[in-house]
């Protein structure tokens, strides 16, 4: 009743009128079979399509809310079983924790027809639910479905939908589960396989209110013979502890187990902190960190050439540069938002991806290399393309379009880079819903675009830029060389991912691109037919370049090579060394991560650091994330990170690792080692 009372209080809020214009949930009934046999059964699904950012509730709604209810009106002799509830998700709402559903939900109910059933029969259901976001709205509807009585048949597409819905239902636990109640509530799953597999997450959903503090952290620990989940007990723990245990594997698979646990002994376990290492950020702190990280990103070597090109263009266009500055900023902000939300969407769909995931694809790396090479050729003066081009005409032509796409290009080449403060902010963003994540990614884009935003707000700053002159051509040509270097580096990254075949395809594409640019340049000033022939020839050669890149689609990743710097990371090896009491340093890195390469060359490969590792008997492990690796993605997630670099030091006997800064120094590494 308290949940319904809370909902009624919200209903009288003036804000309700602003959100109650249209239903937030669209519902229908779907029958699994086109007919039901006399005396047979048929499963009916109540489908709820929930508006974005809104949620409905599980049978135990958590701290607030009310579950969906179905009242069936059935023909004489028909019977309806209870709702089969799929696994819910934790939905934080301020200081409260709800258990519910977002997106599309199917609630299954099995109906049984009497032996003398005749048809067709109209099945009617009065359905009500509470749907919440910032406010809660009760909605209801009456739905019907007509069922013929006869030989049961099924539609293949409908059968697939029901199979997908059943895959979300909990199953009986194959392992014994019991609990111990003290100052904490420890739930023990007697499964040695879980102690070895180390699931990415484990969440307990109590079957009724009062069993646990819903919003309190749930700590995962491992004993020799299984998994221990440490909960904060509520006031009503007694007898059997009932609910669901939802486990997420390192491969992204999710399984919900029914829990009906008696009291019993729970072995001692080593617990890890929730994602984020216990340093939970607020939204405002995450936005601030993202903004500062985006600002620092401007001085990374992969971004400076693009920044310099645009600054030259702004200086050349004088007062018009103000509008171009805002367009550049818009392009950067939109690009960061799109890239960030793509990661959020993929992770919500079960993909194990993080920041920089696009560079784990050989075809994407080759495409970036070709784009950067095209910019370099243009800066060298090999070609120009009317009103649309890369390079100078894309980055230096007047107008909002060129400036906007310069911002897009800057974000594209910034993708391999990370900056201080970004890791914590991105880790926070990727644990939130799309709306909050968007605020963090927009903050990152605003920080990145700040220099040009200031130029737009304060036009007098343009007077500090050099006056247009012949020096611009020289600078433009000079800036081609950092872009050539970036293209060469991307080809090196491709070699790590796709081997020699990937390199030869990328180099062939670059040669073809250069030939196409040259053909375009030498024929564009010709007249009539000759110009057309030149354009067609250039386009055909360019198509050949793109075809070469397309051959990398689906290219299998090269098997990881044994690293000369340390031992290749696996969860099993890490657990083995920790069990033996060895200190372990984990270097999560990637070939496409500029910051990683700088740290490795400037700090981790230096003799004094290597000697310090040897003196402390530290195992140095390399988690190479150049290619997609679900185990390394899980390691990042466990420690509140979404990308590399990440540096972890596991001291002997410590329950959780120390997370070092993204920018390493001799001092912070030796301090972590205790030296």
C-alpha positions, 0 to 999 in steps of 0.5 A, spaced: 500 500 500 505 504 501 507 504 494 500 505 491 500 511 496 507 514 493 504 514 486 497 517 488 501 523 492 505 524 485 499 524 481 497 530 484 503 534 482 502 539 477 508 536 473 503 531 471 499 535 467 506 536 462 507 528 462 500 525 461 498 527 454 500 520 451 500 513 454 507 511 456 506 504 455 503 501 449 500 494 450 497 488 446 496 481 447 499 475 443 497 468 443 503 463 442 499 458 438 493 460 432 488 455 436 488 451 442 486 444 442 480 442 447 483 440 454 490 443 452 494 449 454 496 456 450 501 461 453 499 468 452 504 474 452 502 481 455 507 485 451 508 492 454 512 497 449 515 502 454 517 509 452 524 511 453 527 513 460 520 510 463 519 504 467 514 499 469 515 494 475 517 487 477 513 483 482 517 486 487 517 493 485 523 495 490 523 501 494 517 504 490 512 503 485 507 497 483 507 491 479 503 490 473 496 486 474 492 482 469 485 480 471 482 475 466 475 474 463 475 467 461 470 463 458 467 458 463 471 452 465 478 456 462 483 457 467 489 462 468 496 461 471 500 466 475 504 471 471 511 468 469 516 474 470 522 475 467 528 477 470 528 485 472 533 490 472 535 495 478 533 502 476 536 507 481 531 513 482 534 518 487 536 515 493 531 509 492 532 503 488 526 500 484 526 493 480 523 493 473 523 494 466 525 498 460 524 498 453 519 492 451 517 487 456 513 480 455 509 477 461 507 470 459 501 467 462 499 460 461 491 458 459 488 452 460 482 450 456 477 445 458 476 438 455 469 440 452 472 447 449 469 450 443 471 456 439 472 461 437 473 464 444 474 471 446 479 472 451 479 478 455 484 481 460 483 488 464 491 490 465 493 496 469 500 498 471 504 504 474 509 507 469 515 512 472 520 517 470 520 523 474 513 522 476 509 516 476 503 515 472 498 509 473 495 506 466 490 501 464 487 498 458 482 492 456 485 487 451 482 482 447 485 476 443 480 471 439 482 463 440 479 458 435 479 451 438 482 446 434 489 443 432 494 447 435 499 451 430 504 456 431 507 461 426 515 461 426 516 469 427 511 468 433 515 462 436 521 466 435 519 471 440 516 467 445 523 463 445 526 470 446 521 471 452 522 465 455 530 466 455 529 471 460 525 467 465 529 465 471 531 457 472 532 453 478 539 454 481 543 447 479 547 449 485 545 449 493 544 456 495 544 458 503 545 464 507 548 467 513 545 473 517 549 477 521 551 485 521 551 483 513 547 478 509 551 473 506 548 469 500 553 463 498 552 459 492 556 453 492 559 453 485 566 452 484 565 453 477 563 460 479 569 461 483 573 460 477 569 464 472 568 470 476 562 473 473 562 480 471 556 482 475 552 478 480 545 482 483 540 479 488 533 481 487 529 479 493 522 476 492 518 481 497 520 487 501 524 488 507 529 483 506 535 487 504 536 494 503 535 495 496 539 501 494 545 499 498 551 496 494 552 488 493 559 486 494 561 480 490 566 475 493 569 469 492 571 463 496 574 456 494 568 453 493 563 458 490 561 465 490 558 470 496 554 476 495 554 480 501 548 484 502 545 489 507 539 486 511 533 489 512 528 488 517 524 481 515 529 476 514 527 469 517 526 462 514 527 461 507 530 467 503 527 468 496 528 472 490 532 471 484 540 471 483 542 474 476 549 473 474 552 476 468 558 472 465 565 475 462 562 473 455 556 478 456 551 472 457 546 473 463 542 468 467 537 468 472 537 463 478 531 462 482 533 463 490 530 459 495 535 459 500 535 456 507 540 459 513 547 455 513 554 456 513 558 461 509 565 460 508 570 466 508 571 470 502 575 475 498 570 481 496 571 486 491 568 493 491 563 495 486 565 498 479 568 504 480 573 501 485 569 505 491 570 512 488 563 513 486 562 520 482 556 524 482 553 526 475 556 533 476 563 531 478 563 526 472 561 532 467 566 536 470 571 531 469 569 530 462 569 537 460 576 538 463 578 531 460 576 534 453 579 540 454 586 537 455 585 532 449 586 538 445 594 538 446 594 531 444 599 529 438 593 526 434 589 532 435 593 538 434 594 538 427 587 539 426 586 544 431 592 548 427 588 547 420 582 550 423 585 556 427 589 558 420 582 558 417 579 562 422 584 567 422 584 567 414 576 569 414 576 574 419 569 576 422 566 570 419 571 566 423 566 567 429 560 563 426 565 558 423 568 557 431 561 555 433 560 550 427 566 547 429 564 546 436 557 543 434 561 538 430 565 536 435 560 536 440 555 532 436 560 527 434 562 525 441 555 525 443 553 520 437 560 516 439 558 515 446 551 513 445 553 508 440 557 505 445 551 505 450 547 502 445 551 496 444 553 495 451 545 495 452 544 490 447 549 485 450 556 487 446 562 488 450 565 494 448 568 500 451 571 507 449 575 506 442 571 500 440 571 502 433 579 502 433 578 494 434 576 493 427 581 492 422 576 495 417 575 501 421 582 502 422 584 502 415 578 507 413 581 512 418 588 511 415 585 512 408 582 518 411 588 521 414 592 520 408 587 524 404 587 530 408 595 529 408 595 529 400 590 535 400 595 539 405 600 537 400 597 541 395 596 534 391 588 535 389 582 540 391 575 538 390 570 544 389 566 545 395 566 538 398 573 535 400 577 533 406 583 537 408 583 544 406 577 545 403 573 541 408 577 544 414 579 551 411 573 553 406 568 558 409 561 557 411 558 553 417 558 546 413 566 546 412 567 548 420 562 543 422 565 537 419 572 539 421 569 538 428 567 531 426 574 530 423 577 532 429 573 527 434 575 522 429 582 523 430 582 524 437 578 517 438 585 513 440 587 518 445 585 519 452 586 524 457 587 525 465 580 525 468 576 522 462 577 515 465 573 516 471 567 520 467 567 515 461 566 509 466 561 513 470 557 515 463 557 507 461 554 505 467 548 510 466 542 510 462 542 514 455 540 521 458 545 521 463 550 518 459 549 523 454 550 529 459 557 526 460 559 525 453 556 532 451 560 535 457 566 532 454 565 535 447 564 542 450 571 541 453 574 539 447 571 545 443 572 550 448 578 554 444 573 555 438 567 556 443 571 562 446 573 565 439 566 565 437 564 568 444 570 573 444 571 575 437 577 580 439 581 573 440 581 573 433 586 579 433 591 575 437 592 570 431 597 572 425 594 576 420 593 572 413 599 572 409 604 567 405 606 564 411 599 560 411 601 556 405 607 554 408 604 552 415 599 548 411 604 544 407 608 543 414 601 540 417 601 535 412 607 531 415 604 530 422 598 527 418 602 522 414 605 520 421 598 519 423 597 515 417 603 511 418 601 509 425 594 507 423 597 502 418 602 500 424 596 499 428 593 495 423 599 490 422 597 488 430 590 487 428 590 484 421 597 482 420 601 483 413 595 482 409 591 488 412 598 492 411 598 490 404 591 492 403 591 498 406 598 500 402 595 499 396 588 503 398 593 509 399 597 508 393 590 508 389 587 514 393 594 518 391 593 516 384 586 518 384 587 525 387 593 526 382 588 524 376 583 529 379 588 534 380 591 534 373 585 533 369 580 538 373 582 544 369 581 541 362 575 542 358 569 538 356 570 531 355 578 530 357 575 533 364 570 528 364 574 522 362 579 524 368 574 525 373 571 518 371 578 515 371 579 518 378 573 515 381 574 508 378 581 508 382 578 511 388 573 505 388 579 500 387 582 503 394 575 503 397 574 496 395 581 494 398 579 496 404 572 493 404 576 486 403 578 487 411 571 486 413 570 480 417 578 479 417 580 475 423 584 478 428 591 476 429 592 471 435 596 475 440 603 475 440 607 473 447 609 480 449 616 482 451 614 486 456 610 482 461 606 476 461 599 476 457 593 477 462 588 472 463 583 472 469 585 465 471 593 467 471 591 473 475 587 469 480 593 464 481 598 469 482 594 472 487 592 466 491 600 465 491 601 471 494 604 475 489 604 482 487 601 483 480 601 489 476 596 489 470 598 494 464 591 494 460 593 497 453 592 497 446 596 499 440 592 504 438 592 508 444 597 514 444 597 515 451 598 508 453 604 508 448 607 514 451 607 511 458 610 505 456 616 508 453 617 514 458 615 510 464 614 502 464 620 500 460 625 504 464 630 501 467 629 504 474 621 501 474 623 494 471 628 494 477 623 496 482 618 490 479 624 485 480 626 487 487 618 487 489 617 480 485 612 483 482 608 480 476 607 484 470 601 482 466 599 486 459 592 486 458 592 487 450 586 490 448 588 492 441 583 487 438 576 486 442 577 481 448 571 480 453 575 478 459 579 485 458 573 489 457 570 485 463 576 487 467 575 494 465 568 494 467 570 491 474 574 497 476 569 503 473 573 504 466 571 504 459 577 504 455 585 504 456 590 505 459 588 502 465 594 500 470 592 496 476 596 494 482 594 488 486 598 488 493 599 481 496 593 480 501 589 486 498 581 485 497 581 490 491 587 493 486 590 500 487 588 504 480 594 508 478 593 515 474 592 515 466 598 519 466 604 515 469 610 518 472 616 514 476 613 517 482 606 514 482 608 507 480 614 507 485 609 509 490 604 504 488 609 499 489 610 502 496 618 504 494 
